[in-house]
């Protein structure tokens, strides 16, 4: 798949060295992420045009492993040396609670907060001031209220994220959910997986993410865009913050002639990296990435040699430095951590989290995409938003997740209970907001509460004044 800028060229360089060392010729075919799942599924099932080595997203491994479409790799584990790899990355090589290994980690996709150094410095925003959820919200508000305009007339905003139908949409919600103690699915005491959307901690994480829109800190217009478009706007200097793949960091150090961003506005402004703002349970980043696997119908024994070559430390170091994702090897990461920017990412791996490695996850992820797209649809158009619609959306898709997991569950939260909890989530803050800091939505919400009482007070006052004037006459 297209990892980094000029993905085919960079991998061909590694394959050329492999051929030089082993005498084994190799060629690469690059599939766009949007078409990769269908093409790989078809090839593995039919056996036609099947490759010898596959890049698989970490969440894809359990699905193809459960179908018997990728080979067990336990026989080469002594050469692989599992202890070399970061534990969170190695956990994606197999099916949950299974000891059979079906893939080898290649690189890690960890998604931190990326900040535009120039904008942050101009607004006096420090690393400490955005360490917490409330601090991050205040920083976003501060940038918005500064009303800076770029030379081309574009207004600078504090934060933005993509919305409906984006391929990353569950990844975007995950850090907020996990940092507040929630999860998309959970395992009960009997070992059965089930939906966990209606858990109060999960709803807290979802609600805190939605508050960026509800409190007008993020423009609803952003919900019409995908991850690539939001990243492009960040690169153009339009946003102070985004949460995105770490490849942007490396790209700012690469000249534009080689597909980098050194000459872009973000290259000039400079990018900094921050942990996910602290929630009730700490700072938990989304961790994904890609592994290498061998299709079951591949007949070439040389495939194992290629996997071993591509995952050795020296090759991993060179390749990941080209594409900007973190290497999965502990040894290589140790050298990367000497870079102050990448050190933040390496430390974030210690508390990061990946999705549950179950065969059903690929389908569950698509259910989550549909669910969160429906949520963003409601928030994009204010007239469509209501707590009852939100509740029904969460219940509907929770049932779909349970059905896919084969779990016979019952709804444990009524609409009234949901509304009570939701009010506490969307109306609370870690720190009090002063009237000067209140957002337009806060004013609307407060005015709606005050208006009826104010009308009564004014009416009584007016009636009393009129009565006194009449008495005087």
C-alpha positions in Angstrom: 0.0 0.0 0.0 1.2 3.6 -0.4 3.4 4.1 2.6 4.9 7.6 2.6 5.8 9.6 -0.5 6.9 7.7 -3.6 6.0 4.4 -2.0 6.9 2.1 -5.0 10.2 3.7 -5.6 11.3 3.4 -1.9 10.3 -0.2 -1.6 12.0 -1.0 -5.0 15.2 0.3 -3.5 14.9 -2.2 -0.6 14.1 -5.0 -3.0 17.1 -4.2 -5.2 19.3 -4.7 -2.2 17.6 -7.9 -1.4 18.2 -9.2 -4.9 21.8 -8.1 -4.7 22.4 -10.0 -1.5 20.4 -13.2 -2.3 20.2 -13.4 -6.1 16.4 -13.7 -5.8 14.5 -11.3 -8.1 11.5 -9.4 -6.6 9.0 -6.9 -7.8 6.4 -4.8 -6.0 2.8 -3.9 -6.8 1.3 -0.9 -4.9 -2.4 -1.0 -4.1 -4.3 2.1 -2.9 -5.8 1.6 0.6 -9.3 2.1 -0.8 -9.0 -0.9 -3.1 -6.5 -3.1 -1.2 -9.0 -5.0 0.9 -11.1 -6.2 -2.0 -8.2 -7.0 -4.2 -6.3 -8.9 -1.5 -9.5 -10.8 -0.4 -10.2 -11.8 -4.0 -6.6 -13.0 -4.6 -6.4 -14.9 -1.4 -9.7 -16.6 -1.9 -9.3 -17.5 -5.6 -5.6 -18.2 -5.6 -5.2 -16.1 -8.8 -2.5 -13.4 -9.0 -1.7 -14.2 -5.4 1.5 -12.4 -4.2 4.3 -14.2 -2.3 4.5 -11.6 0.5 1.7 -9.3 1.6 1.5 -6.0 3.5 -1.6 -6.3 5.8 -3.0 -3.6 8.1 -2.7 -5.0 11.6 -6.5 -5.3 12.0 -6.7 -7.5 8.9 -4.4 -10.2 10.1 -6.9 -12.1 12.4 -9.6 -12.1 9.6 -7.4 -13.7 7.0 -5.7 -16.0 9.6 -9.1 -17.3 10.7 -10.0 -18.1 7.1 -6.7 -20.1 6.6 -5.6 -17.7 3.9 -2.2 -16.7 5.3 0.5 -19.1 6.5 1.5 -19.8 10.1 5.1 -18.5 10.6 6.0 -20.3 13.9 8.7 -22.3 12.0 10.8 -19.2 11.4 10.3 -17.5 14.8 13.9 -18.3 15.9 15.2 -16.2 12.9 12.5 -13.5 13.5 13.3 -13.2 17.2 10.0 -11.9 18.7 11.7 -10.3 21.6 13.1 -7.7 19.2 9.7 -6.2 18.7 7.6 -3.7 20.7 5.0 -5.7 22.7 2.0 -3.7 21.4 3.2 -4.4 17.8 3.8 -8.1 18.3 0.3 -8.5 19.8 -1.1 -7.9 16.3 0.7 -10.9 14.8 -2.0 -13.4 15.8 -5.6 -14.0 16.7 -6.6 -13.1 20.2 -5.6 -15.9 22.7 -4.0 -17.9 20.0 -0.3 -18.9 20.0 0.0 -19.4 16.2 1.8 -16.5 14.6 0.6 -15.4 11.1 2.6 -12.2 10.5 5.7 -10.2 11.4 5.5 -6.5 12.4 6.8 -4.1 9.8 6.1 -0.6 11.0 3.9 1.2 13.5 1.3 3.9 12.9 0.9 5.9 16.1 -1.3 9.0 16.0 -0.3 11.9 18.2 -1.4 15.5 18.4 0.6 17.4 15.7 1.0 21.1 16.3 2.1 24.1 14.1 5.0 25.6 16.1 4.5 29.1 14.7 0.8 29.3 15.6 1.4 27.9 19.0 4.2 30.3 19.8 2.2 33.3 18.5 -0.6 32.3 20.9 1.6 31.5 23.9 0.5 27.9 23.9 2.9 25.6 25.7 3.3 21.8 26.0 2.1 22.0 29.6 -1.0 24.0 28.7 -2.4 21.4 26.4 -1.6 18.3 28.5 -5.2 17.9 29.7 -8.5 17.7 27.8 -9.7 21.1 29.2 -6.3 22.7 28.5 -6.4 21.5 24.9 -9.9 22.8 24.5 -8.9 26.2 25.9 -5.9 26.3 23.5 -8.1 25.6 20.5 -10.5 28.3 21.7 -7.6 30.8 22.1 -6.4 30.2 18.5 -10.0 30.6 17.2 -10.5 33.9 19.1 -7.2 35.3 17.8 -8.8 35.4 14.3 -5.5 35.2 12.4 -5.8 35.4 8.6 -3.1 34.0 6.3 -1.9 35.9 3.2 -4.3 34.1 1.0 -7.3 35.2 3.1 -7.8 31.8 4.8 -8.7 32.0 8.5 -6.5 30.0 11.0 -8.5 27.6 13.2 -7.4 25.9 16.3 -8.3 22.3 15.4 -10.1 20.2 12.8 -10.8 16.6 12.1 -12.5 14.7 9.2 -16.1 13.5 9.5 -18.6 11.2 7.9 -17.5 8.2 5.8 -13.8 8.9 6.4 -11.8 5.6 6.3 -10.1 6.6 9.6 -13.2 7.5 11.5 -13.0 4.9 14.3 -9.3 5.6 14.7 -10.2 9.3 15.3 -12.7 8.4 18.0 -10.5 5.7 19.6 -8.0 7.9 21.6 -10.8 9.9 23.2 -12.7 6.7 24.1 -9.7 4.9 25.5 -8.3 7.8 27.4 -11.5 8.0 29.3 -11.7 4.3 30.2 -14.0 3.1 27.4 -13.8 0.6 24.6 -15.8 -0.3 21.5 -16.1 -4.0 22.5 -15.4 -5.9 25.7 -15.1 -9.5 26.8 -17.4 -10.8 29.5 -16.4 -13.2 32.3 -17.3 -16.2 30.1 -15.0 -15.0 27.4 -17.7 -13.8 25.0 -17.1 -10.5 23.1 -19.9 -7.9 23.0 -20.5 -4.3 22.1 -19.5 -1.7 24.7 -20.8 1.5 23.1 -23.4 2.1 25.8 -20.8 1.9 28.6 -20.7 5.2 30.5 -16.9 5.5 30.0 -17.2 4.9 26.3 -20.0 7.5 26.1 -17.8 10.0 28.0 -15.0 9.6 25.4 -17.4 10.0 22.5 -19.1 13.0 24.2 -15.8 14.7 24.8 -14.9 14.3 21.1 -18.3 15.6 20.0 -18.0 18.6 22.2 -15.5 20.1 19.8 -18.4 20.4 17.4 -21.1 21.1 19.9 -19.1 24.0 21.4 -18.2 25.3 17.9 -14.5 24.9 18.5 -14.3 22.9 15.3 -16.2 24.0 12.3 -19.0 21.6 11.1 -17.7 22.2 7.6 -14.7 20.0 8.4 -17.1 17.0 8.7 -17.5 17.0 4.9 -13.8 16.3 4.4 -11.6 13.2 4.7 -8.2 12.7 6.4 -6.1 13.6 3.4 -7.9 16.9 3.0 -7.6 17.8 6.6 -3.9 16.9 6.6 -3.4 19.1 3.5 -5.0 22.1 5.2 -2.7 21.5 8.3 0.2 21.4 5.9 -1.0 24.7 4.4 -0.8 26.3 7.9 -4.6 26.6 8.4 -4.8 24.6 11.7 -2.9 24.8 14.9 -3.6 21.1 15.7 -4.6 17.9 14.1 -4.4 14.2 15.3 -2.8 12.3 12.4 -0.3 9.8 11.3 3.3 10.7 12.3 4.6 10.5 8.7 4.0 14.3 8.4 6.9 14.8 10.8 9.4 13.1 8.5 7.9 14.7 5.4 8.8 18.2 6.7 12.4 17.1 6.7 12.4 15.9 3.1 12.7 18.2 0.1 9.6 18.6 -2.1 11.5 17.2 -5.1 11.5 13.9 -3.2 7.9 14.1 -2.2 8.5 15.9 1.1 7.0 19.0 2.7 10.2 21.0 3.5 9.1 23.8 1.2 5.4 23.7 2.3 4.1 26.2 4.9 4.2 23.5 7.6 7.9 23.0 6.7 8.5 26.7 7.3 6.3 26.9 10.4 7.7 23.6 11.8 5.7 20.8 13.4 5.8 19.7 17.0 4.4 16.5 18.6 2.3 16.1 21.7 0.7 13.2 23.6 -3.1 12.8 23.4 -4.6 15.1 26.1 -5.1 13.4 29.4 -8.5 11.9 30.0 -9.9 10.3 33.1 -7.7 7.3 32.5 -4.6 8.9 31.1 -3.2 9.6 27.7 -3.9 6.7 25.2 -2.9 7.0 21.6 -4.3 4.9 18.7 -1.7 2.4 17.5 -2.0 0.6 14.2 0.4 -0.1 11.5 1.2 -2.9 9.0 2.6 -6.4 9.2 4.0 -8.8 6.6 2.4 -12.1 5.8 2.6 -15.0 3.3 -0.5 -16.2 1.5 -1.3 -19.9 2.1 -1.4 -20.4 -1.7 2.1 -19.0 -2.3 4.4 -21.7 -3.4 7.7 -19.9 -3.3 10.0 -20.8 -0.3 11.9 -17.6 -1.0 8.9 -15.6 0.5 10.2 -16.4 4.0 13.6 -15.0 3.1 12.1 -11.8 1.9 10.1 -11.3 5.2 13.2 -11.9 7.2 15.1 -9.4 5.1 12.6 -6.6 5.3 12.1 -7.0 9.0 15.8 -7.0 10.0 16.9 -3.9 12.0 19.1 -2.2 9.4 16.5 -2.5 6.6 13.7 -1.5 9.0 15.6 1.6 10.1 16.4 2.7 6.5 12.9 2.1 5.2 10.9 3.7 8.0 13.1 6.8 7.9 12.0 7.1 4.3 8.3 6.7 4.9 8.0 8.4 8.4 6.3 5.6 10.3 7.9 4.1 13.4 9.9 0.9 13.1 8.5 -2.0 15.1 11.9 -3.1 16.4 12.9 -2.1 19.9 16.6 -1.7 18.9 15.8 0.7 16.1 13.3 2.7 18.3 16.0 3.2 20.8 18.1 5.1 18.3 15.0 7.0 17.1 14.3 8.1 20.7 17.4 10.3 20.6 15.4 12.7 18.4 13.4 14.9 20.7 10.3 14.9 18.4 10.3 11.2 17.9 11.0 10.5 21.5 7.5 11.7 22.3 6.1 9.1 20.0 8.3 6.3 21.4 7.1 7.2 24.9 3.5 7.2 23.8 3.8 3.6 22.6 4.1 2.6 26.3 0.5 3.7 26.9 -0.9 3.3 23.4 -3.5 0.8 22.4 -4.4 -1.2 19.4 -7.7 -2.8 18.4 -8.8 -6.2 19.6 -7.2 -8.9 17.5 -10.4 -10.9 16.7 -11.4 -12.2 13.3 -14.6 -10.2 13.4 -12.9 -6.9 13.8 -12.7 -6.0 10.1 -16.5 -6.1 9.9 -16.9 -4.4 13.3 -14.7 -1.6 12.1 -17.1 -1.0 9.1 -20.1 -1.0 11.5 -18.3 1.7 13.6 -17.6 3.7 10.4 -21.3 3.6 9.6 -22.3 4.5 13.2 -19.9 7.5 13.6 -20.8 8.7 10.1 -24.5 8.8 11.2 -23.5 10.7 14.3 -21.6 13.3 12.3 -24.5 13.6 9.9 -26.6 14.7 12.9 -24.1 17.2 14.1 -23.3 18.7 10.7 -26.9 19.9 10.4 -28.1 21.2 13.7 -31.8 20.5 13.0 -31.0 16.8 12.7 -29.4 16.6 16.2 -31.3 15.3 19.2 -30.4 13.2 22.2 -33.0 10.6 21.2 -31.6 10.2 17.7 -28.2 9.9 19.2 -29.4 7.2 21.6 -31.2 5.3 18.9 -28.0 5.4 16.7 -25.9 4.0 19.5 -28.4 1.3 20.3 -28.9 0.3 16.6 -25.2 -0.2 15.9 -24.5 -1.8 19.2 -27.0 -4.5 18.2 -25.2 -4.9 14.9 -21.9 -5.4 16.6 -23.4 -7.9 19.0 -25.0 -9.8 16.1 -21.6 -10.0 14.3 -20.0 -11.3 17.5 -22.8 -13.8 18.0 -23.7 -12.2 21.3 -27.2 -12.3 22.6 -27.3 -9.1 24.6 -30.0 -6.8 26.1 -30.0 -3.0 26.3 -28.8 -2.0 29.8 -29.4 1.8 29.5 -32.8 3.4 28.9 -33.3 6.7 27.0 -33.9 8.6 30.2 -30.7 7.2 31.7 -28.8 8.0 28.6 -30.1 11.6 28.5 -29.2 12.1 32.2 -25.6 10.8 31.6 -25.3 12.8 28.3 -26.2 16.1 30.0 -23.5 15.6 32.5 -21.0 14.8 29.8 -21.6 17.6 27.3 -22.3 20.3 29.9 -19.4 19.6 32.3 -15.8 20.8 32.1 -12.7 20.1 34.1 -12.4 23.8 34.8 -15.0 26.5 35.0 -15.4 28.6 31.8 -15.6 32.4 32.4 -18.2 34.4 30.5 -15.5 35.9 28.3 -14.3 32.4 27.3 -17.7 31.0 26.7 -18.4 29.9 23.1 -21.3 30.9 21.0 -22.9 27.6 21.6 -22.5 28.1 25.4 -24.3 31.5 25.1 -27.1 29.9 23.1 -27.5 27.1 25.6 -27.4 29.4 28.6 -29.7 31.9 27.0 -32.2 29.1 26.3 -32.2 28.3 30.0 -32.4 31.9 31.2 -34.8 33.3 28.6 -38.1 32.0 30.1 -37.2 33.2 33.6 -36.0 36.5 32.3 -39.3 37.0 30.4 -41.2 36.4 33.6 -39.0 38.8 35.6 -39.3 41.5 33.0 -43.1 41.0 32.7 -43.6 41.3 36.5 -41.3 44.3 36.6 -43.1 45.9 33.7 -46.5 45.2 35.2 -45.4 46.6 38.6 -44.1 49.8 37.0 -47.3 50.3 35.0 -49.4 49.8 38.1 -47.3 52.4 40.0 -47.7 54.9 37.2 -51.5 54.3 37.2 -51.6 54.9 41.0 -49.7 58.2 40.6 -52.2 59.4 38.0 
